[in-house]
Amino acid sequence: MRLRSRQRPEPEPEPASEPGVGERSDSIPPPRARKRAWVRGLWTAAATLPLLTAVACATALPSLPPSWRDVPHAPRIRAVQLDADDKVTTALQPLRTSDVRVDNNRIVRGDHELTPAFKAIDSFDVSESRGEVAFSAKKDNGFDIGLVSTDGSPISWVPADPADEVAVQWAPRGNKISYVVHSKGGDFVRTVHIPTSAQVMADFSGARVEALGWDPKGEKFAVVYSTPDASDRIEVMKYDGGDRKLATQPAVTLDVEVESIAPEAIVLRPRDMQYNEKLPLVVWLDDEPYAWNDARAELVRTARVAIVIARRLTGQVRDAAKATPWIDASRAFVVGANAPNATSIVGDASVQAGNIRREGATVAVAPELVQSFAAHFIADQVKRTNGSSR
């Protein structure tokens, strides 16, 4: 920040009996002149002090408390296998040997290009028995599922969904592929029988699917998923979503209610709401609103707040929060964007990891610390304002 100095008016000429600035006097000034000079010096010092303070405030950034740089982490599960006896292990799938690979967003086999270049490729899997590659590629705005033979035949596209279709893999048997669809209301796993194009679906509404592993017979799979109120868990089910059984419990579960509050937005609130209680509002912007989040979990544990989770801060989200009787929208925080009438917590690459920069109602920290800082900062602010923290 550049400080602009204001030109001071020239002082009025002193009486001839008093020496001017830069002049020497061989005689001692009379007592009245000495008093006027002392008063002028006192006013000059008093006027300079706020300016020095302002410079110090503008150049010295407050330090981020070390304990605010992280939050407790729940165990994460990013791979799963299912054996013939329905036993689950959280190990990576064995690598399949193949000369098919991704090169510059193309599917290639050896030196032969099987597909053109796409904007991105999320995943692919090879069926050696069928001589076919299933892949998830971004053609335009989203990821779609395609099939191409290993000898380079034209691509066949599975009928597209408006949402992203990712994490494609072949079932070990049965000529089936499965993939995850990230819909607006949560995820689901779609299985397609390739020879007939028949499709079935296993629904995970309000959840985020993290991994999937088929059993050797190709009749069941194990699915790792999380929700905003509980960390990763594993369910085993038939590929049509039937006969579901919980194989691994979530390590952490929050004592909250999860409700829809606006299109593509949910709200977390304490289960034990008190009569006429109004909770401070936290709008937490997240591209994965239905996934577990360690920082949000820490905020839930340490402060009584209503956390609205959305991909974008829309007018519908604002209006719904204001209309909810147990939300106090006048005490609002927004994590991930600048917003009017709220304390905004944002990431700024120009802020060093150990510092905080506050300008008006916007608080900026290093991008990688936004979420952990937000959890601690908001809890601290709520505790300071009304003592409503647990």
N, C-alpha and C positions, 0 to 999 in steps of 0.2 A: 504494500500500500504506500502510495506517495503522499507525503504531507505537504500541503501548500501553505506557505507562510504569507501572512497578510502584512502589507506595508504599513509600518507605524507612522503616524503624523509627526512631522518635525516638532520638537518641543519649542515652546515660546522662548524668545531671547531672555536670558537672565539679566537682572540689573547690572549695570556697569561695574558695581563694586564687587560682583562675584565673578570668579574666573570661569570661562567656558570650557567645554570638553576639549582636552588636549592642550590647554593653556596652563602655564605655570604661574604660581602666585608666590611672591616672596613674603606675603603677610598672612596671618591666620585669619580665616573668615570670621565674621562676627557670629555670636551664638545663634541668632535667628536663621542665618544662612546655613549653619551646620545642621540645624534641626530639619530645614527643608530638604537638604541633601540626604539626610538619614531616612526621612519618610519616602523620598523618591526611590532610594535603594531597596527599602522594604517592599514597596509595591512592585518593583521590577522582579524581585525574587519570587514574590507570590504569583505573579503572572507567568513566570517561567516554569514553576513546578507542575501545573497540569499538562503543559506541553511535553515535558520530559516523561511524565507518566504515560501520556498517549503514545509516545514513540515506543516506550518499553512494551506496552500492550500490543502494539501493532507488529513488533518484530519478534517477540518471545512467545512461542506457542506452548500451551500447557502440555504437560506430559501425560501419556496414557497410563493409567495404573497397570502394573504388570498382570494383575489378576483378571483384568478385563480383556486380555488378548486371546483368551481361550475359554472354552466351556467343556463340561464333561461330555464324553463321547460314548454313545451306545455301540455295542458290537455290530459291525456290518457284515452282511453275507452277500457275496458277489458271485458265487458259483454254487451249483448243487448237482448231485448225481443221485439217481434212484435205481436200486438193483431189483432183481426179479422178486425178491421177498419184501418189497416196499421199504427197504431200509434206506434211509437218507444219509448222505455224507455231503459236507460242504467243501468239496474239492473241485478243482478245475476239471472240465471234461478232457479226456485224453485227446491229444492232437491227432487228426486224421492226415495221413500222408497223401499229398496230392501235389501236382505241379500247377494247380490253379492258384492264382494269387491276384492281389490288387496292385495296379501300377498306374499312378497318376489318375486315380478315379476311374480306371477301366478294369474290367475283369479280363485277365489274360491267362492263357495256358501255354507255358513255355514262352515262345516268341510270338505266339498267335493271339491277336486281340479278339476276344469273344463279344465285347460290347464297345460302344463308343464311350467317350469320356462323359461323366456326369458331374453335376455340381459337387456331389459327395456320395460316398458309399458307406452305409452304416454297418453292414454285415453280409456274409455269404456262407453257403454250405454246399458241399458237393455230394451227390449221390452217385457212387461209382457203379452201382447196379443199374441205375437208369441212364447213366452217362449224361447227367443234367446238373446244372448249377442253379440254385435258388439264391437270390440276392435282394437286398434292400438298397435302393438308390434314390437319390434326390434329383428328379428331372427338372422340376420347376420350383414350386413353393414347398413341397412336402416329399416325404419318403414313401415310395411305392415298392411293391414286390414284383419281381420279374423272374422269368425262367429262361435259360439259354442252354443249349446242349454243349457238351464239351468239345464237339467238332465245329462249333461256330454257326449253328442254325439261327434264323431270325429270332428275336426276343418275343416271348409271350408274356403279357402282363396280366397278373391277377386283377380282377375288377377292383378299382381303387376305392379307398375310403378317404373322406376329406381330411381325416387326421393322419398323423405320421404312423407308418407301419414299419416296425424295426425288429431286430433280434430274430431274424429268420433262421430256421434250422429244419433239417429233414428228420422225421421219425426213423428209428432204426429199421422198422418194417412197416409195410402197409401202404407205401407210395403216398405218404402224407407229409405236408410241411406245417409247421406252426410258426406264428409270429405274434408280436405284441402290438396292439393298437393303442396309441396315446390319445384317447378321446377327451372332449371337454369336461366330462364328468368323472374321469378316472380311466383306468386301463381295462382292457380285456385281451384274452388270448384267443386268437382265431386259428382253427385247424382246417386245412383244405385238403380234400382227397383229390389229387391231381388228375387221375384218369377220368373222374366224373364231375369235377368242379364242385362237389358237395362240400358244404361248410358247416361247422359247428363252432360254438363260442363258449368260453369260460369267463364269467363276468367278475371283474374286480373294481366295481364302482367305488369311487372315493378312495382309491388306492393307487400306488405306483408299483408296477412289477419290475423287479430288479434282475431276476435270473430264472431260467427254466431248464429242467433236465428230464429227458424221456427215460422210461424203463426199457429194458432190452426187447420186450415184445411189441413195443409201440402202441400200447393200450392205455397207459397212464403217464402222467408226468408230475413232477414236483415243482412247485412255483414259490419263489422267494418274493415277498412283497412287503411294503410298509404303508402306513397311513399317518396322517398328521398327529394322531394321538397315541401311536404305538410304533416301536421300532421294528426291524426286520423279523419276519417269521416265515415258516415254511408250511405249506399245505400240499397234500398229495390227493390227486383226484383222477377220474377218468378224463380223457381228452375232450369230452363234451361238457365237462364241468360238473358231472355227477359224482356222487359218493365221495364228497370232500371230507378230509380228515386233517386235523392240525397235527403236524409232526414235530414242529419246533415252536415253542412259545416265544413271543417278543421279550427281549431282555428288559425293556422299559415300557411302561404303560402310564399315560397321564390321566389324572382324575378330572377330565373335562368332558363337556358335551361338544359334539361337532355338528353344526347346523349349516344349511344353505342360507345365505343372506341376500345374494344377488346373483344374476347370471354369471357363471364361472367364478364365483367367490363363495368362500365358506368362512365361518367364524368359530373360534374356540373360546369357550367360557367355562368358569368353574362350575362343577355340579352343585355345590352347596351355596347357591345364590341366597343372599339375605333379603328380607322384605324391603322394598324400595331402594335396594342397592343400585348404584349407577357406576359402571366400570369405565376407567379411562380407555380410550380407543387407541389401538395400535393397528395400522394398516401395513402388512408385511408383503411386499411384492416379491413374487417367486415364480420362475418359469416352470417349476414343478410343485404346484400347490398341494398335491395329494401325497407327497412323499414326506417321510419323517425328516425332521430338522432338529439337530442338537441344540442350536442356539435358541430356537423358539421354545423348545422344551425347558431350557434353563429359565427363560423368562416366565413361563407358566409356573414353574416351581417357586419362584422368588417374588412374584407380584400378582396381585389380583387385577387382571386386565382382560379386555375383550380383544382378541387378535383376529382381525380379518385378513385372510390369505387370498391373494388374487394375483393374476399375471400382470394386470394393468390397473391403475387407479382411474376408474371411470366415474362419470356422473352418477350412474346407477349405484355404484358402490358407496359413494359419498351420501347419496340420498337415503339409501337403505340404513346406513349407520346412524344418520341423524334421526330417522324414524323409529329406531329400536329403543323402546323405553328404558332398558337397562344399560344402555351405552351413553356415556357422557362425551359427546363429540366435541365439547369445548376444551377438553383435555386430550389432545390428539397428537399422535406420533406417526410418522411415515418412514418406513425403512426401505431404502432403495430408490428414492426419487424426491425431488423438491416439490413441495405442495403448499398452497396457501393455508393459513389458519391452522398450522400444525408445526411441531418441531420435526424437521426433516433430517434424517441420518443418511448420508451418502458417502460413496467412495470417491477419492480424488488421488490420482497417482502422484500429484505434486506434494502430498502430505507424507512425511516420513512415517515409518511404522510405529515409532514411539510417540508421535505427536497427535494433537487434536487441534482442528481449526474451526472456530465458531464465528460465523458472520450472520448477525441477526438471529433468525430462527433455524438456520441451517448449520448442522454439525458435520464436519468432514473428517474422515480418517482414511488410512490406506485401504484400498479396495479389498484386500484379503482379510481385513479386520472388521468390516462393516457389521457382519452378523453377530460375532461374539461381543463387539463393543455395544451394539444396539441392545442386546439382552441385558447387560450389566447397567448401561447408562439409563435405560428406561426404568428398570427396577429401582435404581437410585433416585431418579426424579420423582417417581410415584411415592416413594417412601418419604421424600422431603416435603412433598406438597400436602399429602393428606394422611400419611401413615397407614395406607391401605395395603401395604405389603404384608405378606405372611411372615 
